[in-house]
Amino acid sequence: MSHSNSRPGKRFFLIAAFCILSFSCGCKQAPWQLWQSYSSHFIDPRSGRVLSGDVSDPSGDRHTTSEGQAYALFFALAANDRPTFDRVLAWTQTNLAAGDLSTRLPAWLWGKNKDGQWKVLDANSASDADVWMAYSLLEAGRLWNSPSDIRLGHAVMALIAKNEVANLPGFGLMLLPGPTGFQHGNTWILNPSYLPPFLFERLASVDPSGPWREIALNVPRLLEQSARHGYAMDWVEYVPADGFYPAAAPALPGPAGSGGDPVGSYDAIRVYLWAGMTNPDDAMHGAILNAVPAMSVWLANHDAPPEKVSQDGIPVQNEGPIGFSAAVLPYLRAFPDLSRASARQMIRLSAQKDRTSGLYGKDKAYYDQCLALFATGFLDARFRFGSRGELNVEWMRQ
């Protein structure tokens, strides 16, 4: 039975239309409120350190990851916030890279050790943070006309190519999650969410002789072969001559955790986000969307993305946090017949915005805000990625 003429149905579409307009205005925009709220709650204003908990809560989670620093660099660039960019970069170099990012990739985890000292807790680097950092430096150099940022971006690229790229037998070049701990005998552990295709397209443009183009071309293949049930997985294992299998999270110290059954969850949600933000003119766009179609099928009939999907492609926890709804919005936008599903996620996101803090969710979690910054910044056209991965920012169009 159709309910298209019912009052609830009309109310739904009125609310949906309002939400769509709020994310699609093409006029000159006010300052990025979510970035300002995020900065005030998660970035130390003096040092440029990004905390995993609210800076005003001394009892909260106060560790720092290279991911947080890298994302902040990108958001600061997208917001044309050079002072914050410089502070975040300076703290990263000093504390995570022993003073010089041009010679050392940043440690992924920094915090208080058992003796109460604030220091690097794990010196291994995280390649997703490293790639975002290199990209943000290169684009900052281009958009802000800063040769020193471009030079540093090239240096970070060279370190990534040397330390975090492997030639998988029978598959080709691929980004490892870090320099050590991800190859065991003749198997490799990979993280599909570490591979935003537009970043590698851009790195390939500025460094044609590097491994970037081949990695970019291999991203759709990796997703097609590892998302066996149409859902992205957090971690996958590659076995030569046998292919990709879902894998448990590797043993890592600190907040990342380890073990458990293979799932698609807090890491994998970014695969849909990156797919949705990839330029439709990019030749890989369609292949990437086609590799992970199951989430779109689920969202056509459910109010929220699942928090976890089993390795058998079965959602086992039905309602993910609010950041998950943000993350799938650009992805859903790529499916014209899913406008109603998209509207549901927009309404859920809007309903969970705290008007006082400007942040999303009841607990205002760091990761939810990062996903929301990517998604709403993209939907608002504060930034977009060109067909070769170049960053197009709204403040350059004013």
N, C-alpha and C positions, 0 to 999 in steps of 0.2 A: 504493500500500500504506500502510495506517495504521500509525503507530508510537506511538500514544497509550498503549499498555500497556508500552512498553519502559522499561528502567531510566533511560536518558538522558532520556526524555520526562518521567518522574516527577521526576527531579532538576531538570530545567528549571523545572517548575511549582512545586516547593518553593522554589527560589531566587527565582523570580518573585514568589511569594506573600510571601516575606520582604521583598523590595524594595518591593512595593506597600504592605505594612504600615508600612514605615519612612517612607514618604512620605505616609501617610494617617492617622496617629494623631490622634484628635480631642481627646486629653487636653491639659491644660496643659503647655506646652512649656518646655524648658530654653532658656537663651540661644542665640541663633542662631550656631552655631559657624562656619558658612561666612562669615558677615559678619565675625565676629571675626578669622578667618584672613585674609580679604581685606583688612581694615583694616590689619592688622599688616604685610602684605606690600606693599601698593600705596598706602597713604595716609601721607604724612609726618605723624607724630603732633604735631608742633609747628605746622606751617603750615596743614595741611588741603589740601595739594596732592595730587591723585591722579596717580601716575606710571604710565606704560605698562609699566614693568618693576619688578622687586623693589626696594624702597627700600633694602635692605641691599647691593645690588650696584652700586657706583659705575661699573662699566664697562658696565652694561646700558642698555637703552632708557629714557631718563628724560624724554621729552617728555610734555606734558600736553595733553589735548583738553577742550573744553567738554562733550563727551559723557561723559567720565569723571567730571567734576565733577557733572554733572546726575544721572547714575546713582547716584553716591555720596549725593547729597541724598535721592534716593528710598529707597535701601536703609537709610540712617540713620533716616529717618522710619518705615519699616516695622519697624525693629528698636527703635524708641523710644530712639534714641541721639542725644539732643539735643546733647551736647557736640561730637560729630563733625559733626553737621549744621551747627552754628554755625561751626566752623572751616572746613569746606569752603565754605560760603557766603561767609565773610569773605575767603578767599583768592581766590575767583572774582571777587568784586566788585573787590577791590584790583588784581588782576593781569590779568584778562580784560576788565573793563568800565570801566577808567580810574577806578575808585573808586565807581561808581554804576550799579547795574543798572537803576535806575528810568529812566535816560536813555540807556543804551547797552547794546545786546545784546552778550553776551560773545564775544570773539574765539575762534575754534574751535581755534587751534593756538598753543602756547606751548612754548618750548624754548631751546636754545643755538644762537645764530647762528654764522656762519663766523668772526666775531671773538671768539668765546668768551663773548659776553654772553647772559644769560638774559633773554628778552623775548618779546613777541608776535611770532610768525613769519608769521602771516596774520590780518589784522584782520577778515576776513569772518566772519560768524557762521554756525553750523550750526543749521538750524531744528529738527531733531529734539531736539538738546540744549536749545534754547530752550523748546520745548513741555514737555519733561519738567521743566525748571526751574520754569516757571510753574505747572505742575500741582503739583509737590512743595511749592512755597511756599504755594499756596492750601490744600492739604490739611494742611500743617503748621500753618498758621494756624487751621484748623478743629479739628484733633485736639489741638493743644497750646494752644489758646485764645490765639493770638498775633496781635493785629491788625496788627502791623508786617509780619509775613510775608504776610498777606492783601493789604495795600496794595502790597507789592513784587510779589506775584504778579500783581495787576491791572496794574501798570505794565509788567511784562514782556509780558503779554498784549497791551497796547496797542502796544508796539513791534513785536511779531510781526505783528499785524494791519496795521500801517502799512508794514512793510518786507519781509515775507516771504510775503504772500498775493497771488495773482494771479487775475484772472478770465480763464480760458482760453476763447477764442471757441468757441462750440458745445459747451462742456462745463460750465463754471461755475467756482465758486471752488475754489481748491486751494492747498495749502501748497507754496511753492518751497523748494528745499534751502537757500537762503540769499538775502541781499538782492541780490547781484550775481553775474553770471557764468552764469546758468542760463536766460537768454532770448537766443536768437540769431535775429534777424530775426523771422519768424513761426513759430518753433518754441520749445518749452520743454522743459527737461530736468528730470525729476522722479525722486524716489527713493521707491518704494512702502514701504520699511521705515521711513520717517519718519512714518508715519501710524497709530499705535496708535488704533483707533477710540474706545476708552473715554476716552482723554485729551480728545479733542474733544467727546465727550458731556458730560464734566464742565465743560469751559470754557464750553460752551453754556449749562449750567445757571446758572453764576455770571455770565455775560455774554450774555444772550439777544439783545442787539442786535448782537453781533459776528458774524464770518463763520463761527463754529465749527460751528453746526448744519449749514450747507450743506456745509462741508468733510467733516464726519462722514458725511453722506448720500452724498457723492460717493466715499467710499473704496471701497465695494463695486464701484461702476461702474468706477473706475480699475483695480482688480484684475481684474475680469472682462474688461476690454478690453485690458489689458497682459499678462496671463498667458495668452497665446494657446494654449499647449500644457499649461496647467494648473500650470505652475511659475512662481513669482514670479521676477522679474528684479531685479538690483541697481539698474540705472538704466534709465529709459525716456524716450523722446522723444515729445512730443505735437505732432502736425501738425494744425491745424484742418481740418475737413472730410475728414480722412483717418484720424485716430485715433492710437493708441499703437503705438510700435515699440520693441523692445529697443535700448538705447544703450550705447556704451562709457562707461567711467568718465570723468568730466570731468577736465580737467587741473587738478590740485591739488598744492600743494607738500607736502613732508614725507611722512609715513607712508601717506597715503591712496593715493598712486600715481595713475596715469592711463593712458588708452589701452587697447589690447588689444581683444579681441573682446567683444561683449556677453555677459554671463553672469548666472546666478543663483547667488550664492555667499555671501560673508561678510556682505553687507548683507541679502540676500534671506532668509536663514535666520530673521531676526527677524519677517518677515511671518507665518510659521507660528506663532511664539511668541506674537505679539499676537493672532492668530486664536484660539489655544487659550485665552488668558487672558480673552477677551471673554466677558462674562456671557451664559449661554444665554438669559436673559430679554430681552437686547438684541435688538431687531428685526433688526439687521444681522448677527447671529452666523452664521446659516445661510447668508446670501448670501456672506459672506466665506469661510467654509469651502468652499462650492461653487465659489468662484472659483479656488482653488488645490488641487484634489484630487489632482494627480499625485504629490505627495510621499507621500500616504497609500498610493497604489498601489505605489510603489517600496518603501516600508518594509514592506509586507506580505510581501515576498519577499527582503529584503536586511537585512544586519546593521547597517548604519549609513547615515545620510543621505549623499548624494553631496557631495563638496566643491564641485564645480562642475557646473552644468547649462548646456548650450549654448543659444543663442537659438532653436534648433530643438526644444528640449525633450528633449535627449538628455543624460543624465548622462555626463560625460566624465572625471571622477575619482571613483572609487567610494566612497571612505571619507573623510568629513569629520572634522575634529578633534572632540575629546570634547564641546566646547561645543555642537556641532550636535546631538548626541544629547540633551543637556539641553533644547535649544530646542524640539525636536519633541515632547517628552513631554506638555505641556499640549494641544498640537494633536491628538496621537493619542488622548488621553483623550476627545476629542469624538466619536470613532468607536467605538461599543461593540463592533463586530466585529473590532477591531484590538487586542484586549487582549494577544495574543501578541506582536505587533509592539512594543507599548508595553513589555512585559516585557523584550524583548531590549535596548531602549535603556536601561532601568533597570539591567539587569545590566551592560551596557557601562560605564555611568556609575559604578556602584559599584566595578567592577573597576579603574577608573583613578583612584580617590581615593587620594591620598597620606596615609596615616594620621599621618605626622609633621607635615606642614605644614597638613593639613586642606584642601588645594586639589586641583583636578582636573587630570589630564593629566600626561604625562611632562615637558613643559616648563613647566607651571603658568602658561600664558599669561593675560595680563590679560583678553582678550576672552572666553576660555572661562569664566573665573570669573564675569564679568558675566552671561553667558547662564545659567550654572548658578544664580546667585543669583536671577535672575528665575524660572526654572523650578522649582527646589526650594522656594523661598519660597512660590510659588503652590501647589505640590502639597502642601506641609505646612500650607497654610491660614494661614501667617503673615500673608499679605495676600491679598485678593481685590478685584475691582472690581465695584461694584454695577451695576444695570441702567442707571443714568444716569452711570456712570463714577466714582462716589464711591469713595474708598479705604476699605476695611474692614480693620482690622488686628487681629491676634490679641491684642495687648497691651491693647486696649480691652475685650476680652471676658472678661478675667481677673477 
